[in-house]
Amino acid sequence: MNQPRVVLPTAPCHSKVELRVSCANLLDKDVMSKSDPLCALYVQKKDGKWFELGRTEVILNNLNPRFAKTFVIDYYFEEVQKLKFAVFDIDNATQSLIDDDFLGEVESTLGHIVSNAAITEKLLMHNKRPAGRSTITITAEKLGGNNEVAHLHFRAQGLDKKDFFGKSDPYLEIHRQGPDGRMMMIRRMDDGS
């Protein structure tokens, strides 16, 4: 007797992945100060067009930024997901990146980044030539179900005045060890956050 064949719908195998970005030796496009970098993440759609998934924060006057803002993306195991990380020197308050200085970009697949836990690549200009000695490091970490909460309180007093005119602009960075053993920033706080 033949048994009826039952086909169960399959859910796509995926997990959430958090991507952290840092850069080193960025091009300095500013005259009176250093570049103010931001990294934008683009995902390639099936039609081959790129769309912007998100942006990091702008870090003022820094050629070696470690961005605190991360990108959370669904990682589909059986699918090639092409990503592009583009770095810009932000010089104005507009949302458009067209009028900002381009510092370089790198294309990769999410699978390549996840399988290596962290990659470091040379940033390339639009003509595919290296952007000087500029590099980008992208770290991937699978997000788990850990929902533990910790409440921390920090206070600083009597900090040295480091600015010639006015007060210093202190901030606090919190780091933790990543899957590759390196310390990675998980939060940057100043007096406004």
N, C-alpha and C positions, 0 to 999 in steps of 0.2 A: 504494500500500500504506500503510495507516494504521500509524503508529508508536504503540506503547503509551505512554500518558501516565504519566509518573513524577512522583509528588508526594513531595517530600522533606519530612520533618518540620522545622519551623522552630523554632529556639531563640528564646526571647524576647530581644529586643534590650535589653540592660541594661548598666549599669556601676555600679561602687561610687562613692559620693559621700561626702565627709567634710563635715559641717556644724559650723561654729564659731559660738559665741554670745557676745555681749557685750550689756550693758545700760547705759543712762545715765539719771540722775535718777530712780531708783527711789523709791517711797514709803517713808518711814521709819516703820515700825510699832513699833519698840522705844522704850522710855521712857528708859533710862539709856545706850543706845548706838545704833548704827545697825543697820539690817536686816542679816540674815545670809542672802543670797539663794542660791537653787538654781533651776535651770531643768529642767523635765521636758518631754520630747518625747513627744507622743501621735500615733498614726497612726490614721486612720479606716478601719475595715474596710468590706467591701462591704455589710454589713447596716446601716451608718451608725453603729455603735458605735465609741467610741474605746478604744484600748488603749495602755498606756504602753510605749514602746520603750526608754527609758533616762532617766538623770538626770545632770546635771553634778555636780561637787563643790559643797559649801557654801563660800562665801567670807564670812568673818566681818567684820562691821562695814564694809560697803562698799555704797554706793548706785550705784556705777558699775563693776560687776564685768566682768571679761574672763575667762570660764571657760576653764580649760586642757583639761578633758575634752571630747572631741568626740563627735559621733554619726556612725557609719558606717551608711549605708543604701543598699540597692539602688535604683537609679533606672531605671525601666522607661519607655522613650521613648514608647510608645504608650498609656500608662495615666495617668489622673489620680490622683495620690497626694496626698491631703489630709493636712496636718500641722497640729498645734497645739503651740505653745511656751507653757508656763505657768510663771510665776515665783512663787516662794513665799519667805516669810521663815521660816526654820527656827528654831524655838524649843525643840525637844526632840529626844530620840534615837529616837523612834518612826519606823518606816518609812512610816506613813500620812501623807499630806499634808493630810488633812481637818482635823486639829487645828492646822495651821500657817496663818499669815496669808497670804492671797492677794494678790499684788502686781500681777497683770495677766497678760493672755495675748494672743496673736495667732495667727490662722489663715492659712494660705497653702497653695499647692501646691508640691510639690518641683520641678515643671517651671518655675514662676515664679522660684523661688530660683536654680535652676541656670542658667536663661537670662539672669539678671541678674548672676550671680557673687556679688553681695551685695545685700541689701535692708535698709533701716532702716524700721521701722514703729512707730507709737504703740501702746503696750500698752493694752489695753482691760479694763475690769472686766466681771463677769458680765452687767451690764445694758447692755453695749456702749458705755458712756461712757468717755472717756479716763481713764487712771490718772494724773491730773496731767500732768506733762511727761515721764513715763516713756516711753522708747523701747527697742527691741530691735533689734540688728543681727545678721543671720544671713548667714554667708559660706559658699559652697559651692565645693568643689574636687574635681574628678574624681581618683580615686586611680589612679595608673599602676602600671606594673610595675617601678618603681625599687626595687631591693633593696640599695642601697649602704649600708654601715655605717660610721659614724664613732665612734671612741672619744674622748671628751673627759674631762678631769679638771679640776675646779675646786677652789680652796681660797681661803679668806678668812682674814686674820689682822688683829688690831688694830682690829676694827670698833668704832665709837663705841657707848657704852651709851646707848640711846635711851629706855629705860623708867625710870620713877621708882623703882619697886621691882623688883628682879630684873634679869635679863639681857634683852637685846634678842632678838627672834625673827626673825632674818634669813632671807631666802629668795632664790632665784635664778630669774629668768624668762628663757627662751630664746624669741626671736621670729624669724620669717622673713617675707619679703615674700610676700603672697598674690597671687592672680590679678588682684585689683582694684588692686594697687599699694600697698595698706595693709599695715602690719606687723601680723602676727597671732601671738599667743602659741601656741607648740607644746608647751611644758612649763613647769611651775612646780615647783621643788624646794625643800624645806626640809631641816633636819638629819635628818629621818626618811625621806627618799626619795632 
